[in-house]
Amino acid sequence: MMCCKKEAKVERVFNTKLAKMNPADLGEGGVPKILKDAAKFLRENGLGTEGLFRKGGNAAKMKQLKVLYNTGVPVNYAKLGGIHQAANAIKTFLRDLQEPLLTHALYTRIMRFNLADQAANEREVRNMILGLPPANLTTLRALVMFLSEVCEQSGKNGMTVSNVAIVFSPNLCWAKGSGPTSGKIPDLAETSKLKEFTEFTMENCGSIFANIVQQGYVETIL
C-alpha cells in the first residue's frame, strides 16, 4: 500500500521557504537577515579576501551557526569562523532553501536561455524576474548588487563575474526534486545554462533591475 510522501520539515532560517520565514528573521522588503548579517560582516572585514566564496567554512561551526539562527539567537561571525564562515553562510542559506530563490517555476525558462541577442535577453530576464514573488525579487536584486561589490575587488579576491556565477548559479535555481541538497548531480548542459544566465544577469543588472515598480518590492541592499 502506497502512502503520501511527507512534506519536508520547514525550519526557521536554514532549510526553510522564503514565504514561510518568521518576520523577525526578515529585514526590509523581506530580505532574510542571515544574508544581511553575513554581507555586513564581509564588507567590514574583507570583501577583498583571497578565496572568498571558494574556500569552505568549518563544518562543525556551520552546524552551530545553523542552530543559532534556527533558534533566533544572535550570531557572532568573528567567533564562528570569520570571513570564510560568513561567505559560506550565504551560499548555505541559498542552497538549503526548500524552493530556490529563483523558484522552480523559472527553471525551464532558464534552460531555454540563449546568449545570441543581448537586447532580447535583457527583456526576457527582466520579464522572468518580474514574475517572482516580491520578497524573492527584492532579495535577488540585493544579492546581485552585493555580489557586484565582490566582483569590484576581483583583483584581490579572484572573484570575477564568471567565477561568482560558477559558485552561485547552482544555489539560485534548480528543478523540482533536484538541487544542491538532493544528492542528484546536474548534467553539464544544466550547469552551463545556469552559469550563463547568472553571469548575464550580473553583467546587465543595471538595466535588468532598473525602475521596477511592483507591490511589495523594495530596492534595498544586503
Backbone as ProteinMPNN parsed JSONL, in Angstrom:
{"seq_chain_A": "MMCCKKEAKVERVFNTKLAKMNPADLGEGGVPKILKDAAKFLRENGLGTEGLFRKGGNAAKMKQLKVLYNTGVPVNYAKLGGIHQAANAIKTFLRDLQEPLLTHALYTRIMRFNLADQAANEREVRNMILGLPPANLTTLRALVMFLSEVCEQSGKNGMTVSNVAIVFSPNLCWAKGSGPTSGKIPDLAETSKLKEFTEFTMENCGSIFANIVQQGYVETIL", "coords_chain_A": {"N_chain_A": [[0.847, -1.196, 0.0], [0.613, 2.142, -0.956], [1.729, 5.235, 0.401], [1.261, 8.722, 1.046], [3.91, 10.982, 0.275], [5.719, 12.519, 2.826], [5.821, 15.985, 3.514], [8.759, 17.951, 3.538], [10.238, 19.034, 6.588], [9.926, 22.375, 7.618], [12.288, 24.617, 8.604], [13.296, 27.371, 10.792], [15.177, 29.292, 9.727], [17.508, 28.236, 8.221], [17.07, 25.677, 5.779], [14.439, 26.31, 4.919], [11.456, 27.92, 3.613], [11.228, 30.811, 1.695], [8.848, 32.264, 1.74], [7.689, 31.416, 4.072], [9.118, 32.322, 6.19], [9.801, 33.645, 9.458], [8.701, 36.877, 10.352], [10.4, 38.182, 12.117], [12.867, 37.353, 11.374], [13.438, 38.612, 9.085], [14.485, 41.368, 7.028], [14.247, 44.662, 5.597], [11.863, 44.734, 3.005], [11.53, 42.009, 3.052], [13.917, 40.66, 2.932], [16.058, 38.104, 3.972], [17.534, 38.216, 7.199], [19.817, 36.763, 7.76], [21.31, 36.862, 5.406], [21.848, 39.588, 5.255], [23.274, 39.977, 7.641], [25.604, 38.419, 7.232], [26.652, 39.582, 4.897], [27.165, 42.179, 5.791], [29.154, 41.691, 7.689], [31.171, 40.749, 5.989], [31.657, 42.993, 4.341], [32.737, 44.723, 6.214], [34.986, 43.403, 7.048], [36.475, 42.206, 4.999], [36.008, 42.049, 1.908], [37.794, 41.786, -0.07], [39.216, 39.509, 0.381], [41.323, 36.837, -0.457], [40.192, 33.962, -2.172], [37.579, 34.172, -1.38], [34.303, 32.992, -0.975], [35.032, 30.691, -2.256], [36.654, 29.12, -0.668], [35.858, 26.741, 1.768], [33.845, 26.844, 4.79], [34.158, 26.08, 8.331], [32.886, 22.967, 9.141], [31.742, 22.039, 11.576], [31.348, 24.42, 12.952], [29.598, 25.636, 11.196], [27.363, 24.035, 11.504], [26.738, 24.706, 14.122], [26.188, 27.415, 13.753], [23.882, 27.268, 12.188], [22.07, 26.188, 14.034], [21.932, 28.277, 15.877], [20.788, 30.391, 14.321], [18.366, 29.145, 13.641], [17.119, 29.036, 16.056], [16.809, 31.589, 16.787], [18.893, 33.003, 17.968], [21.374, 35.531, 18.334], [24.166, 35.825, 16.062], [27.681, 35.697, 16.146], [29.958, 36.296, 13.905], [32.698, 36.661, 13.998], [33.535, 35.017, 16.031], [32.758, 32.619, 15.098], [34.207, 31.527, 12.997], [34.832, 33.531, 11.175], [35.644, 35.355, 8.156], [35.466, 33.475, 5.928], [33.574, 31.752, 6.928], [31.326, 33.378, 7.122], [30.937, 33.971, 4.418], [30.399, 31.416, 3.481], [28.044, 30.948, 4.826], [26.158, 32.482, 3.459], [26.036, 31.165, 0.955], [25.216, 28.636, 1.868], [22.726, 29.12, 3.072], [21.168, 29.815, 0.797], [21.442, 27.443, -0.67], [20.165, 25.616, 0.983], [17.501, 26.281, 0.905], [14.115, 25.274, 0.578], [12.641, 25.779, -1.651], [14.118, 27.188, -4.464], [15.682, 30.479, -4.673], [15.16, 31.679, -7.172], [12.953, 30.257, -7.818], [11.182, 27.172, -8.606], [9.581, 27.414, -10.799], [10.819, 29.039, -12.707], [12.824, 27.537, -13.748], [12.643, 25.964, -16.17], [12.439, 27.981, -18.11], [14.884, 29.25, -17.787], [16.542, 27.229, -18.659], [16.098, 27.433, -21.35], [17.394, 29.669, -22.039], [19.26, 31.843, -24.125], [22.23, 33.182, -25.379], [22.359, 34.709, -27.682], [21.082, 37.165, -28.491], [21.49, 40.24, -27.237], [19.824, 42.523, -26.447], [17.265, 41.378, -26.549], [17.589, 39.38, -24.667], [17.963, 40.82, -22.281], [15.396, 41.901, -21.967], [13.95, 39.524, -21.737], [15.053, 38.312, -19.404], [14.394, 40.263, -17.544], [11.575, 40.172, -17.688], [11.224, 37.594, -16.738], [12.163, 37.716, -14.045], [10.403, 39.547, -13.008], [8.199, 38.074, -12.562], [8.605, 36.846, -10.193], [7.864, 36.244, -6.679], [7.408, 39.121, -4.558], [9.248, 39.271, -2.298], [11.239, 37.481, -3.07], [12.169, 38.709, -5.409], [13.098, 41.164, -4.4], [15.119, 40.211, -2.689], [16.751, 38.883, -4.541], [17.697, 41.012, -6.184], [19.103, 42.513, -4.239], [21.056, 40.647, -3.504], [22.425, 40.254, -5.958], [23.456, 42.833, -6.374], [25.146, 43.015, -4.167], [26.961, 40.965, -4.765], [28.09, 42.098, -6.983], [29.61, 44.055, -5.792], [31.503, 42.425, -4.629], [32.777, 41.473, -6.934], [33.988, 43.781, -7.821], [36.311, 43.846, -6.442], [37.864, 41.914, -7.54], [40.509, 41.788, -8.318], [41.84, 41.346, -5.989], [40.428, 39.316, -4.575], [39.947, 37.414, -6.487], [37.486, 36.865, -7.523], [35.905, 37.111, -10.206], [33.164, 38.143, -12.379], [32.445, 35.895, -13.833], [33.516, 33.829, -12.225], [32.059, 34.191, -9.86], [29.517, 33.593, -10.828], [29.846, 30.881, -11.439], [30.146, 29.794, -8.879], [27.776, 30.578, -7.535], [25.489, 30.078, -9.174], [24.437, 27.337, -9.11], [23.101, 27.403, -6.725], [20.952, 29.046, -6.928], [18.823, 28.316, -8.573], [16.931, 25.42, -9.397], [15.573, 22.336, -10.706], [12.398, 21.002, -9.666], [12.594, 18.571, -7.182], [15.249, 18.13, -7.522], [18.434, 19.71, -7.018], [20.951, 21.286, -4.838], [20.999, 19.922, -2.349], [19.876, 17.495, -2.819], [21.26, 15.271, -3.614], [21.402, 14.549, -6.202], [23.221, 14.752, -9.205], [23.719, 17.451, -11.292], [23.572, 17.67, -14.9], [26.119, 18.552, -17.35], [25.168, 20.363, -19.282], [23.004, 21.592, -18.002], [24.295, 22.826, -15.819], [25.965, 24.61, -17.206], [24.084, 26.269, -18.491], [22.752, 27.489, -16.325], [24.888, 28.901, -15.269], [25.488, 30.673, -17.394], [23.115, 32.187, -17.454], [23.139, 33.38, -14.881], [25.546, 34.833, -14.961], [25.028, 36.602, -17.091], [22.878, 38.049, -16.02], [24.135, 39.328, -13.851], [26.063, 40.881, -15.192], [24.46, 42.665, -16.527], [22.881, 43.9, -14.686], [22.215, 46.534, -14.019], [20.434, 47.548, -16.016], [18.531, 45.495, -16.1], [17.327, 45.471, -13.571], [16.353, 48.02, -13.409], [14.215, 50.695, -12.491], [11.993, 49.228, -11.445], [8.696, 48.685, -10.593], [6.666, 47.362, -8.354], [4.219, 45.917, -6.338], [5.089, 45.44, -2.998], [7.745, 45.056, -3.577], [11.045, 46.138, -2.89], [13.763, 48.358, -3.196], [16.674, 47.571, -1.89], [19.626, 46.843, 0.084], [22.026, 44.217, 0.796]], "CA_chain_A": [[0.0, 0.0, 0.0], [1.427, 3.358, -1.061], [1.29, 6.364, 1.211], [1.705, 10.017, 0.529], [5.223, 11.41, 0.734], [5.626, 13.609, 3.786], [6.486, 17.221, 3.135], [9.944, 18.199, 4.352], [10.052, 19.967, 7.688], [10.41, 23.728, 7.362], [12.946, 25.205, 9.768], [13.081, 28.804, 10.931], [16.032, 30.058, 8.819], [18.113, 27.287, 7.292], [16.107, 24.64, 5.378], [13.129, 26.949, 5.016], [10.899, 28.522, 2.404], [11.268, 32.26, 1.896], [7.497, 32.751, 2.028], [7.256, 30.97, 5.397], [10.034, 32.79, 7.229], [9.297, 34.483, 10.532], [9.007, 38.301, 10.131], [11.516, 38.593, 12.982], [14.106, 36.942, 10.713], [13.486, 39.314, 7.807], [14.742, 42.797, 7.036], [13.465, 45.467, 4.67], [11.44, 44.085, 1.782], [11.503, 40.558, 3.19], [15.247, 40.072, 2.742], [16.473, 37.388, 5.184], [18.594, 38.863, 7.969], [21.028, 35.964, 7.656], [22.085, 37.394, 4.281], [22.311, 40.924, 5.619], [24.296, 39.819, 8.692], [26.84, 37.894, 6.649], [27.175, 40.58, 3.961], [27.69, 43.289, 6.601], [30.425, 41.245, 8.255], [32.157, 40.678, 4.907], [32.02, 44.371, 3.954], [33.533, 45.348, 7.275], [36.171, 42.63, 7.398], [37.326, 41.688, 3.939], [35.483, 41.623, 0.61], [38.921, 41.52, -0.945], [39.948, 38.324, 0.845], [41.582, 35.824, -1.478], [39.447, 32.718, -1.985], [36.236, 34.454, -0.87], [33.228, 32.17, -1.544], [35.557, 29.44, -2.815], [37.13, 28.318, 0.449], [34.76, 26.323, 2.625], [33.917, 27.173, 6.2], [34.308, 24.961, 9.253], [31.615, 22.242, 9.155], [31.189, 21.998, 12.933], [30.873, 25.764, 13.284], [28.423, 25.893, 10.37], [26.258, 23.357, 12.174], [26.412, 25.529, 15.28], [25.603, 28.639, 13.227], [22.509, 26.944, 11.774], [21.261, 26.036, 15.238], [21.72, 29.613, 16.433], [19.8, 31.103, 13.506], [17.079, 28.454, 13.691], [16.525, 29.253, 17.371], [16.67, 33.032, 16.998], [19.989, 33.528, 18.793], [22.312, 36.336, 17.541], [25.384, 35.135, 15.624], [28.912, 36.476, 16.106], [30.794, 35.639, 12.898], [34.107, 36.739, 14.4], [33.796, 33.878, 16.901], [32.289, 31.388, 14.464], [34.944, 31.173, 11.787], [35.283, 34.709, 10.447], [35.272, 35.736, 6.793], [35.038, 32.358, 5.077], [32.35, 31.2, 7.504], [30.243, 34.282, 6.724], [30.706, 33.755, 2.983], [29.774, 30.103, 3.34], [26.677, 31.036, 5.36], [25.314, 32.991, 2.375], [25.83, 30.071, 0.0], [24.487, 27.551, 2.51], [21.323, 29.514, 3.211], [20.538, 29.69, -0.523], [21.458, 26.023, -1.043], [19.257, 24.866, 1.85], [16.105, 26.671, 0.701], [13.309, 24.18, 0.045], [12.396, 26.208, -3.032], [15.208, 28.135, -4.742], [15.38, 31.908, -4.745], [14.562, 31.949, -8.478], [11.778, 29.373, -7.842], [11.152, 26.049, -9.55], [8.825, 27.806, -11.987], [11.685, 29.671, -13.71], [13.878, 26.626, -14.18], [12.506, 25.606, -17.591], [12.747, 29.165, -18.923], [16.332, 29.458, -17.722], [17.158, 26.207, -19.509], [15.945, 27.852, -22.74], [18.101, 30.945, -22.182], [20.217, 31.847, -25.236], [23.01, 34.421, -25.348], [22.514, 35.252, -29.037], [20.539, 38.517, -28.695], [21.672, 40.987, -25.995], [18.65, 43.312, -26.08], [16.158, 40.461, -26.298], [17.871, 38.681, -23.422], [17.693, 41.722, -21.167], [13.939, 41.952, -21.811], [13.495, 38.223, -21.273], [15.436, 38.136, -17.998], [13.576, 41.196, -16.757], [10.223, 39.611, -17.627], [11.274, 36.416, -15.876], [12.285, 38.054, -12.624], [9.21, 40.283, -12.587], [7.214, 37.085, -12.159], [8.952, 36.31, -8.875], [7.225, 36.871, -5.521], [8.131, 40.352, -4.191], [10.393, 39.043, -1.402], [12.287, 36.836, -3.87], [12.709, 39.724, -6.308], [13.863, 42.092, -3.568], [16.321, 39.507, -2.226], [17.598, 38.631, -5.706], [18.396, 42.252, -6.555], [20.06, 42.843, -3.174], [22.159, 39.689, -3.608], [23.193, 40.559, -7.174], [24.202, 44.071, -6.144], [26.226, 42.699, -3.241], [27.971, 40.182, -5.487], [28.79, 43.05, -7.852], [30.641, 44.655, -4.931], [32.561, 41.41, -4.515], [33.497, 41.442, -8.215], [34.79, 45.002, -7.946], [37.599, 43.58, -5.799], [38.354, 40.653, -8.106], [41.967, 41.818, -8.371], [42.327, 40.831, -4.704], [39.785, 38.073, -4.148], [39.891, 36.463, -7.591], [36.099, 36.57, -7.86], [35.357, 37.797, -11.377], [31.746, 37.839, -12.579], [32.368, 34.499, -14.259], [33.767, 32.951, -11.076], [30.905, 34.308, -8.964], [28.419, 32.847, -11.457], [30.134, 29.451, -11.281], [29.932, 29.43, -7.477], [26.42, 30.836, -7.037], [24.367, 29.662, -10.015], [23.751, 26.113, -8.686], [22.354, 27.658, -5.492], [19.89, 30.017, -7.198], [17.681, 27.695, -9.235], [17.036, 24.005, -9.757], [14.283, 21.709, -10.992], [11.749, 20.39, -8.516], [13.071, 17.215, -6.951], [16.713, 18.088, -7.602], [19.001, 20.773, -6.199], [22.235, 21.003, -4.171], [20.896, 19.016, -1.196], [19.103, 16.314, -3.226], [22.14, 14.158, -3.923], [21.419, 14.359, -7.647], [24.273, 15.521, -9.862], [23.219, 18.065, -12.527], [24.432, 17.411, -16.052], [26.954, 19.677, -17.756], [24.353, 21.34, -20.008], [22.241, 22.333, -16.995], [25.246, 23.674, -15.095], [26.408, 25.66, -18.117], [22.982, 27.198, -18.732], [22.565, 28.261, -15.098], [26.024, 29.81, -15.169], [25.281, 31.706, -18.415], [22.022, 33.05, -17.018], [23.585, 34.151, -13.718], [26.577, 35.766, -15.402], [24.363, 37.641, -17.89], [22.092, 38.875, -15.101], [25.053, 40.179, -13.105], [26.702, 41.848, -16.091], [23.464, 43.622, -17.017], [21.958, 44.143, -13.58], [21.762, 47.919, -14.015], [19.25, 47.695, -16.86], [17.532, 44.471, -15.779], [16.617, 45.836, -12.343], [16.062, 49.463, -13.419], [12.853, 51.256, -12.446], [10.971, 48.217, -11.184], [7.6, 49.106, -9.729], [5.854, 46.18, -8.072], [3.753, 45.922, -4.951], [5.868, 44.604, -2.095], [9.166, 45.07, -3.947], [11.803, 47.253, -2.301], [15.184, 48.437, -3.546], [17.462, 47.6, -0.669], [20.93, 46.181, -0.063], [22.38, 43.259, 1.845]], "C_chain_A": [[0.876, 1.237, 0.0], [0.861, 4.45, -0.176], [1.85, 7.644, 0.635], [3.067, 10.365, 1.115], [5.078, 12.597, 1.667], [6.394, 14.835, 3.29], [7.644, 17.473, 4.079], [9.649, 19.242, 5.433], [10.669, 21.318, 7.35], [11.009, 24.284, 8.651], [12.755, 26.726, 9.764], [13.884, 29.628, 9.932], [16.687, 29.152, 7.781], [17.122, 26.143, 7.037], [14.681, 25.15, 5.511], [12.596, 27.3, 3.634], [10.81, 30.017, 2.659], [9.904, 32.788, 2.343], [7.027, 32.391, 3.439], [8.162, 31.45, 6.514], [9.345, 33.71, 8.222], [9.657, 35.945, 10.248], [10.187, 38.792, 10.963], [12.865, 38.266, 12.345], [14.293, 37.637, 9.37], [13.778, 40.792, 8.005], [13.836, 43.498, 6.046], [13.136, 44.691, 3.405], [11.417, 42.57, 1.845], [12.834, 39.885, 2.94], [15.687, 39.382, 4.036], [17.654, 38.065, 5.886], [19.895, 38.075, 7.93], [21.913, 36.487, 6.537], [22.656, 38.762, 4.61], [23.435, 40.859, 6.667], [25.641, 39.432, 8.084], [27.476, 38.911, 5.705], [27.801, 41.759, 4.713], [29.057, 42.911, 7.178], [31.51, 41.216, 7.183], [32.591, 42.066, 4.453], [32.999, 44.977, 4.962], [34.865, 44.646, 7.511], [36.958, 42.029, 6.242], [36.667, 41.171, 2.679], [36.614, 41.262, -0.348], [39.727, 40.286, -0.563], [40.111, 37.283, -0.259], [40.82, 34.535, -1.149], [38.042, 32.909, -1.459], [35.191, 33.68, -1.671], [33.722, 30.876, -2.201], [36.108, 28.531, -1.729], [35.954, 27.992, 1.367], [34.941, 26.792, 4.063], [34.118, 25.912, 7.03], [32.95, 24.265, 9.424], [30.961, 22.234, 10.535], [30.628, 23.362, 13.325], [29.665, 26.153, 12.433], [27.192, 25.233, 10.979], [25.781, 24.166, 13.378], [25.707, 26.809, 14.839], [24.147, 28.407, 12.816], [21.584, 26.837, 12.983], [20.947, 27.405, 15.836], [20.655, 30.374, 15.648], [18.421, 30.451, 13.62], [16.391, 28.554, 15.046], [16.468, 30.73, 17.743], [17.736, 33.657, 17.869], [20.959, 34.325, 17.912], [23.616, 35.587, 17.252], [26.56, 36.101, 15.57], [29.87, 35.778, 15.143], [32.273, 35.663, 13.261], [34.491, 35.539, 15.266], [33.425, 32.54, 16.256], [32.949, 31.135, 13.114], [35.346, 32.33, 10.901], [34.786, 34.821, 9.015], [34.747, 34.57, 5.967], [33.78, 31.68, 5.619], [31.151, 32.063, 7.107], [29.903, 34.093, 5.251], [29.99, 32.434, 2.752], [28.338, 30.109, 3.844], [25.711, 31.535, 4.285], [25.003, 31.877, 1.387], [24.959, 28.965, 0.61], [23.019, 27.883, 2.693], [20.579, 29.336, 1.889], [20.404, 28.223, -0.925], [20.416, 25.234, -0.277], [17.788, 25.236, 1.67], [15.323, 25.509, 0.082], [12.77, 24.501, -1.357], [13.426, 27.288, -3.337], [14.74, 29.576, -4.853], [14.708, 32.277, -6.063], [13.33, 31.087, -8.745], [11.897, 28.243, -8.872], [10.519, 26.47, -10.871], [9.707, 28.392, -13.083], [12.72, 28.713, -14.3], [13.803, 26.332, -15.681], [12.849, 26.781, -18.491], [14.236, 29.465, -18.916], [17.052, 28.448, -18.608], [17.033, 26.554, -20.995], [16.71, 29.14, -23.042], [19.184, 30.833, -23.251], [20.914, 33.201, -25.289], [23.057, 35.173, -26.683], [22.113, 36.719, -29.178], [20.557, 39.284, -27.372], [20.399, 41.701, -25.552], [17.461, 42.419, -25.737], [16.351, 39.721, -24.98], [17.608, 39.554, -22.204], [16.193, 41.8, -20.903], [13.417, 40.643, -21.239], [13.822, 38.008, -19.801], [14.597, 39.045, -17.11], [12.149, 40.65, -16.603], [10.171, 38.399, -16.706], [11.292, 36.801, -14.405], [11.081, 38.841, -12.113], [8.078, 39.341, -12.189], [7.49, 36.47, -10.802], [8.084, 36.947, -7.783], [8.049, 38.087, -5.09], [9.358, 40.134, -3.307], [11.546, 38.381, -2.145], [12.965, 37.849, -4.778], [13.577, 40.716, -5.541], [15.184, 41.456, -3.13], [17.287, 39.253, -3.369], [18.376, 39.883, -6.085], [19.457, 42.599, -5.516], [21.284, 41.933, -3.244], [23.036, 40.0, -4.812], [24.034, 41.816, -6.987], [25.361, 43.846, -5.176], [27.335, 41.93, -3.951], [28.73, 41.051, -6.485], [29.884, 43.777, -7.074], [31.822, 43.703, -4.786], [33.421, 41.403, -5.771], [34.38, 42.67, -8.422], [36.168, 44.823, -7.315], [38.213, 42.269, -6.301], [39.875, 40.606, -8.218], [42.59, 41.279, -7.1], [41.748, 39.46, -4.387], [39.669, 37.013, -5.24], [38.489, 36.15, -8.075], [35.599, 37.493, -8.976], [33.875, 37.458, -11.484], [31.57, 36.375, -12.969], [32.551, 33.543, -13.086], [32.625, 32.99, -10.07], [29.73, 33.504, -9.519], [28.616, 31.343, -11.308], [29.783, 28.988, -9.868], [28.455, 29.514, -7.086], [25.295, 30.242, -7.869], [23.693, 28.354, -9.579], [22.869, 26.299, -7.46], [21.183, 28.611, -5.69], [18.659, 29.404, -7.84], [17.962, 26.228, -9.531], [15.63, 23.466, -10.005], [13.704, 21.099, -9.717], [12.216, 18.948, -8.382], [14.575, 17.061, -7.084], [17.264, 19.188, -6.699], [20.229, 20.332, -5.434], [22.156, 20.005, -3.025], [20.194, 17.702, -1.539], [19.966, 15.073, -3.43], [22.226, 13.86, -5.406], [22.474, 15.268, -8.273], [23.732, 16.123, -11.156], [24.149, 17.767, -13.694], [25.13, 18.696, -16.485], [26.148, 20.758, -18.458], [23.555, 22.204, -19.043], [23.142, 23.311, -16.251], [25.68, 24.858, -15.945], [25.324, 26.709, -18.336], [22.721, 28.076, -17.512], [23.681, 29.29, -14.932], [25.87, 30.957, -16.157], [24.224, 32.709, -17.971], [22.464, 33.958, -15.873], [24.602, 35.206, -14.123], [25.953, 36.916, -16.202], [23.577, 38.594, -16.986], [22.987, 39.821, -14.312], [25.668, 41.263, -13.987], [25.747, 42.948, -16.54], [22.46, 44.014, -15.938], [21.421, 45.565, -13.549], [20.492, 48.116, -14.814], [18.161, 46.696, -16.493], [16.697, 44.87, -14.565], [16.198, 47.309, -12.31], [14.561, 49.74, -13.344], [11.755, 50.203, -12.286], [9.945, 48.784, -10.208], [6.681, 47.903, -9.546], [5.465, 46.206, -6.605], [4.554, 44.953, -4.099], [7.355, 44.576, -2.391], [9.84, 46.32, -3.386], [13.233, 47.213, -2.814], [15.974, 48.604, -2.272], [18.776, 46.869, -0.907], [21.077, 45.116, 1.024], [23.273, 43.967, 2.847]], "O_chain_A": [[1.768, 1.379, 0.836], [-0.355, 4.569, -0.024], [2.79, 7.636, -0.159], [3.349, 10.088, 2.281], [4.397, 13.57, 1.342], [7.479, 14.719, 2.72], [7.533, 17.239, 5.283], [8.908, 20.2, 5.21], [11.795, 21.393, 6.858], [10.32, 24.406, 9.664], [12.138, 27.288, 8.859], [13.348, 30.567, 9.343], [16.436, 29.298, 6.585], [16.426, 25.696, 7.95], [13.829, 24.512, 6.13], [13.223, 27.003, 2.618], [10.364, 30.442, 3.725], [9.819, 33.652, 3.216], [6.077, 32.988, 3.948], [8.002, 31.038, 7.663], [8.428, 34.454, 7.874], [10.811, 36.232, 9.932], [10.894, 39.714, 10.558], [13.888, 38.834, 12.728], [15.196, 37.295, 8.608], [13.38, 41.393, 9.003], [12.774, 42.984, 5.696], [14.009, 44.067, 2.803], [11.298, 41.908, 0.814], [12.887, 38.669, 2.756], [15.69, 40.012, 5.093], [18.64, 38.437, 5.251], [20.971, 38.66, 8.055], [23.132, 36.552, 6.691], [23.805, 39.061, 4.286], [24.417, 41.595, 6.583], [26.672, 40.035, 8.381], [28.694, 39.086, 5.707], [28.846, 42.272, 4.312], [29.995, 43.709, 7.157], [32.646, 41.615, 7.44], [33.775, 42.29, 4.204], [33.959, 45.653, 4.593], [35.774, 45.224, 8.106], [37.998, 41.408, 6.463], [36.747, 39.976, 2.392], [36.414, 40.526, -1.314], [40.798, 40.044, -1.119], [39.139, 36.901, -0.912], [40.806, 34.08, -0.006], [37.369, 31.934, -1.123], [35.196, 33.712, -2.902], [32.916, 30.061, -2.65], [36.039, 27.308, -1.849], [35.154, 28.867, 1.699], [36.053, 27.096, 4.495], [34.235, 24.813, 6.488], [31.973, 24.907, 9.81], [29.747, 22.405, 10.644], [29.57, 23.454, 13.948], [28.804, 26.908, 12.885], [26.105, 25.81, 10.97], [24.581, 24.294, 13.621], [24.744, 27.24, 15.472], [23.285, 29.249, 13.066], [20.457, 27.331, 12.96], [19.817, 27.658, 16.254], [19.729, 30.936, 16.234], [17.413, 31.154, 13.689], [15.22, 28.2, 15.178], [16.123, 31.082, 18.871], [17.521, 34.721, 18.448], [21.335, 33.847, 16.842], [24.104, 34.82, 18.082], [26.448, 37.194, 15.015], [30.516, 34.794, 15.504], [33.02, 34.768, 12.865], [35.638, 35.094, 15.239], [33.733, 31.473, 16.788], [32.326, 30.595, 12.199], [36.124, 32.145, 9.965], [33.661, 34.435, 8.699], [33.679, 34.678, 5.364], [33.009, 31.099, 4.856], [30.084, 31.538, 6.791], [28.731, 34.059, 4.876], [29.082, 32.346, 1.925], [27.502, 29.356, 3.343], [24.575, 31.068, 4.206], [23.846, 31.668, 1.023], [24.074, 28.426, -0.055], [22.158, 27.026, 2.493], [19.485, 28.771, 1.862], [19.374, 27.812, -1.458], [19.84, 24.286, -0.81], [16.916, 24.57, 2.227], [15.813, 24.841, -0.828], [12.482, 23.598, -2.143], [13.593, 28.216, -2.544], [13.564, 29.853, -5.092], [13.788, 33.095, -6.08], [12.729, 31.193, -9.814], [12.616, 28.354, -9.865], [10.871, 25.953, -11.931], [9.388, 28.263, -14.265], [13.412, 29.061, -15.257], [14.808, 26.443, -16.382], [13.484, 26.598, -19.53], [14.79, 29.89, -19.93], [18.059, 28.776, -19.235], [17.784, 26.025, -21.815], [16.677, 29.639, -24.166], [19.934, 29.858, -23.286], [20.261, 34.244, -25.248], [23.745, 36.189, -26.784], [22.759, 37.452, -29.927], [19.743, 39.019, -26.488], [19.941, 41.517, -24.424], [16.744, 42.663, -24.767], [15.386, 39.466, -24.26], [17.082, 39.074, -21.199], [15.762, 41.771, -19.751], [12.55, 40.642, -20.366], [12.965, 37.57, -19.032], [14.144, 38.632, -16.043], [11.589, 40.668, -15.507], [9.195, 38.199, -15.983], [10.518, 36.267, -13.611], [10.773, 38.806, -10.921], [7.111, 39.76, -11.554], [6.7, 35.664, -10.31], [7.618, 38.074, -7.949], [9.27, 38.081, -5.243], [10.4, 40.746, -3.539], [12.709, 38.686, -1.88], [14.189, 37.854, -4.905], [14.67, 41.064, -5.988], [16.237, 42.09, -3.195], [18.499, 39.388, -3.203], [19.589, 39.82, -6.287], [20.585, 42.942, -5.871], [22.414, 42.388, -3.064], [24.262, 40.009, -4.699], [25.194, 41.858, -7.397], [26.436, 44.423, -5.346], [28.516, 42.218, -3.755], [29.887, 40.77, -6.797], [30.947, 44.08, -7.615], [32.981, 44.116, -4.814], [34.647, 41.336, -5.689], [35.395, 42.604, -9.115], [37.093, 45.574, -7.625], [38.972, 41.607, -5.593], [40.468, 39.528, -8.213], [43.728, 40.808, -7.111], [42.472, 38.549, -3.983], [39.335, 35.861, -4.965], [38.3, 35.283, -8.928], [34.959, 38.513, -8.721], [33.381, 36.587, -10.767], [30.656, 35.701, -12.493], [31.823, 32.558, -12.968], [32.259, 31.965, -9.495], [29.033, 32.817, -8.773], [27.654, 30.611, -11.075], [29.196, 27.921, -9.683], [27.941, 28.636, -6.392], [24.238, 29.928, -7.322], [22.469, 28.261, -9.669], [22.0, 25.474, -7.178], [20.493, 28.95, -4.729], [17.555, 29.922, -7.669], [19.083, 25.849, -9.871], [14.636, 24.052, -9.577], [14.442, 20.728, -8.804], [12.229, 18.197, -9.358], [15.124, 15.997, -6.796], [16.622, 19.557, -5.715], [20.53, 19.139, -5.377], [23.133, 19.309, -2.747], [19.943, 16.884, -0.654], [19.458, 13.951, -3.419], [23.021, 13.022, -5.831], [22.592, 16.434, -7.895], [23.32, 15.376, -12.043], [25.359, 17.628, -13.515], [24.776, 19.788, -16.042], [26.405, 21.946, -18.26], [23.44, 23.413, -19.24], [22.795, 24.478, -16.074], [25.754, 25.985, -15.455], [25.614, 27.905, -18.363], [22.493, 29.278, -17.651], [23.435, 30.417, -14.503], [26.101, 32.11, -15.792], [24.407, 33.92, -18.094], [22.199, 35.16, -15.889], [24.525, 36.349, -13.673], [26.316, 38.076, -16.005], [23.617, 39.81, -17.176], [22.641, 40.987, -14.122], [25.781, 42.418, -13.577], [26.183, 44.044, -16.894], [21.333, 44.409, -16.237], [20.295, 45.79, -13.103], [19.564, 48.779, -14.348], [16.978, 47.025, -16.57], [15.49, 44.631, -14.537], [15.733, 47.79, -11.277], [13.756, 49.112, -14.032], [10.708, 50.29, -12.928], [10.29, 49.292, -9.141], [6.002, 47.483, -10.483], [6.292, 46.485, -5.737], [4.683, 43.778, -4.441], [8.146, 44.128, -1.562], [9.274, 47.413, -3.407], [13.847, 46.147, -2.861], [15.944, 49.664, -1.647], [19.003, 46.334, -1.992], [20.359, 45.115, 2.024], [23.703, 43.36, 3.828]]}, "name": "protein", "num_of_chains": 1, "seq": "MMCCKKEAKVERVFNTKLAKMNPADLGEGGVPKILKDAAKFLRENGLGTEGLFRKGGNAAKMKQLKVLYNTGVPVNYAKLGGIHQAANAIKTFLRDLQEPLLTHALYTRIMRFNLADQAANEREVRNMILGLPPANLTTLRALVMFLSEVCEQSGKNGMTVSNVAIVFSPNLCWAKGSGPTSGKIPDLAETSKLKEFTEFTMENCGSIFANIVQQGYVETIL"}
